[in-house]
Amino acid sequence: MADPNLNDTNNLDPTDRGPANDAAGAPDPFAVLQKLQQENADLKDKMLRTLADMENLRRRTEKEVGDAKLYGVASFARDMLTFADNLRRILDNVPPELRESGGTLIEGLELTERDFLSRLARHGVKKLEPQGTKFDPNRHEALYEIPDESVPNGTVVQVIEDGYAIGDRVLRPAKVGISRGGPKA
């Protein structure tokens, strides 16, 4: 005797949409649509993240290229500061009578110094001018203190060796003497 439930189509659940019960054998269109919408949302999220990463990379690369242009000469400029110092020492030690005689050698040295400093400035190297400013350990190197009550405590009162910066970075801090004993700044 045959099983009466095998051929009985009246006992099928109308909500059961499985492939065995689907007349065409196709998957549920609502499930497919949901799956495609989720996949679309995932791909859109990935695309937006990739675009953001690319924009960040572009900005970072632009900054690195700008820094390389600005600070690329820093090592060379730091080496050239010794030349500027030696040239200044020569000019500072010229006897006054030789300077007054108007020697072309002295004028030539002064011209060379001005030209050299202007070329450094053209490449972003600038001389620090700490005289009379508050001591800044990031820009100055204090060698000694000078008792002076006429200026606020911690003020640069003497510059021993000039300092230089390129952009916002210090190439060499200025070596200075600072005041001690005055009122607080």
C-alpha distance (Angstrom), angle and dihedral (degrees) to the residues before:
residue distance angle dihedral
M1 . . .
A2 3.78 . .
D3 3.78 123.4 .
P4 3.80 107.8 -101.4
N5 3.89 93.0 -148.8
L6 3.82 95.3 60.8
N7 3.77 96.7 71.6
D8 3.77 98.1 27.9
T9 3.83 107.5 113.0
N10 3.78 92.9 175.0
N11 3.81 92.5 73.8
L12 3.86 94.2 60.8
D13 3.81 118.0 117.2
P14 3.85 108.7 -122.5
T15 3.84 91.6 -146.1
D16 3.80 92.2 55.7
R17 3.79 103.5 99.5
G18 3.76 100.2 167.9
P19 3.81 120.8 144.8
A20 3.79 91.9 -102.5
N21 3.77 91.2 57.1
D22 3.83 97.4 37.6
A23 3.75 110.9 99.6
A24 3.83 95.2 -144.2
G25 3.82 96.5 33.7
A26 3.87 91.3 -125.0
P27 3.81 122.5 139.6
D28 3.76 122.0 -107.6
P29 3.85 109.6 -75.7
F30 3.82 92.2 -146.4
A31 3.80 92.0 55.5
V32 3.80 90.9 46.9
L33 3.82 90.8 50.0
Q34 3.80 91.9 49.2
K35 3.78 91.0 48.4
L36 3.82 91.9 49.9
Q37 3.80 92.0 47.7
Q38 3.81 90.8 51.5
E39 3.80 91.0 47.4
N40 3.82 89.7 48.8
A41 3.82 91.3 51.0
D42 3.83 90.9 48.8
L43 3.81 92.2 49.8
K44 3.81 91.8 46.9
D45 3.82 90.0 51.2
K46 3.81 91.2 49.4
M47 3.80 91.1 48.2
L48 3.82 92.8 50.1
R49 3.80 91.3 48.2
T50 3.80 90.9 49.1
L51 3.81 91.2 49.5
A52 3.82 90.5 49.9
D53 3.82 90.7 48.7
M54 3.80 90.8 50.0
E55 3.82 91.8 49.4
N56 3.81 90.6 49.7
L57 3.80 90.1 48.4
R58 3.82 90.5 49.8
R59 3.82 92.0 50.8
R60 3.81 92.6 45.7
T61 3.82 91.1 48.7
E62 3.82 91.7 49.2
K63 3.81 89.9 50.9
E64 3.81 92.3 48.1
V65 3.81 91.7 48.8
G66 3.82 90.4 48.6
D67 3.80 91.3 48.6
A68 3.80 90.9 47.7
K69 3.81 90.5 52.6
L70 3.79 92.7 46.7
Y71 3.79 100.7 38.2
G72 3.81 99.9 27.9
V73 3.79 90.9 94.3
A74 3.81 93.0 48.4
S75 3.80 95.8 101.6
F76 3.80 92.8 46.7
A77 3.81 92.0 44.3
R78 3.82 91.2 50.3
D79 3.81 88.9 54.7
M80 3.81 91.3 48.9
L81 3.81 92.7 54.5
T82 3.80 89.5 77.6
F83 3.80 88.7 58.8
A84 3.82 90.5 51.6
D85 3.81 90.3 48.8
N86 3.80 93.0 49.9
L87 3.78 92.0 47.9
R88 3.81 90.4 51.5
R89 3.83 90.8 48.2
I90 3.80 90.3 53.5
L91 3.79 91.9 51.2
D92 3.82 93.1 44.8
N93 3.81 91.0 53.7
V94 3.79 98.1 50.0
P95 3.82 108.2 118.9
P96 3.83 113.2 -112.1
E97 3.83 93.2 -122.2
L98 3.81 90.6 55.7
R99 3.79 91.1 47.3
E100 3.84 91.6 50.5
S101 3.78 92.8 51.3
G102 3.79 87.4 67.1
G103 3.76 98.2 -125.9
T104 3.77 115.4 -167.7
L105 3.81 89.9 -137.2
I106 3.81 91.5 62.6
E107 3.81 91.8 45.0
G108 3.79 89.3 49.1
L109 3.80 91.8 51.3
E110 3.81 91.6 48.8
L111 3.80 90.7 48.9
T112 3.80 90.6 48.6
E113 3.80 91.1 51.3
R114 3.82 93.1 49.3
D115 3.80 91.5 46.9
F116 3.78 92.6 48.0
L117 3.81 93.5 49.2
S118 3.82 91.1 47.6
R119 3.80 90.2 52.4
L120 3.80 90.4 50.9
A121 3.81 89.0 49.3
R122 3.80 90.4 51.1
H123 3.81 87.6 60.4
G124 3.80 93.5 49.0
V125 3.81 99.1 -94.4
K126 3.78 111.5 133.9
K127 3.77 132.1 -179.2
L128 3.81 116.2 -116.6
E129 3.80 114.4 -125.3
P130 3.82 103.9 -156.8
Q131 3.81 99.1 156.7
G132 3.83 108.6 125.3
T133 3.81 95.2 3.0
K134 3.79 128.7 116.1
F135 3.80 113.9 -87.8
D136 3.82 111.3 -97.1
P137 3.83 114.3 -170.4
N138 3.82 89.7 -155.4
R139 3.81 92.2 59.5
H140 3.82 104.4 23.2
E141 3.78 138.0 51.3
A142 3.80 112.0 -149.6
L143 3.79 111.2 -143.2
Y144 3.81 98.1 175.9
E145 3.78 144.9 -16.1
I146 3.79 124.9 -111.1
P147 3.81 119.0 -153.6
D148 3.81 104.4 -122.9
E149 3.78 123.1 148.2
S150 3.81 94.4 -177.4
V151 3.83 93.4 77.1
P152 3.81 130.7 45.9
N153 3.78 117.6 -86.0
G154 3.83 112.4 -90.8
T155 3.81 96.4 26.3
V156 3.81 119.0 141.2
V157 3.81 105.2 -113.9
Q158 3.80 101.1 164.6
V159 3.82 133.4 30.8
I160 3.79 114.3 -152.4
E161 3.81 98.6 174.6
D162 3.79 126.1 12.0
G163 3.77 119.0 -114.3
Y164 3.80 125.7 -142.3
A165 3.79 135.7 -157.5
I166 3.78 134.2 -167.6
G167 3.76 113.1 -151.9
D168 3.78 104.9 -37.8
R169 3.83 94.7 -30.5
V170 3.78 123.4 95.3
L171 3.80 113.2 -124.9
R172 3.76 92.8 -174.1
P173 3.81 127.5 -3.9
A174 3.78 117.8 -124.2
K175 3.80 113.2 -106.8
V176 3.78 106.2 -131.3
G177 3.78 147.5 168.8
I178 3.80 114.9 -130.1
S179 3.80 132.6 -155.3
R180 3.79 123.4 -105.4
G181 3.76 129.5 -168.4
G182 3.81 102.8 29.2
P183 3.79 126.2 112.1
K184 3.78 117.8 -66.5
A185 3.78 114.5 -89.9
